[in-house]
């Protein structure tokens, strides 16, 4: 939730037009929005991977 709130607050503060113009982002905007999106995707990917492994383990246990 923290990543999503951080992205939304930064986007609202910056403004819709500047958020849409990714090529015009400065270092601060990349740090606030770009890196936070990257970290959010990384965290979600990790949880999905753990969930996939867990369900695979469960299926293997039931099969044998």
Secondary structure, 3 states (H helix, E strand, C coil): CHHHHHHHHHHHHHCHHHHHCHHHCCHHHHHHHHHHHHHHHHHHHHHHHHHHHHHHHHHHHHHC
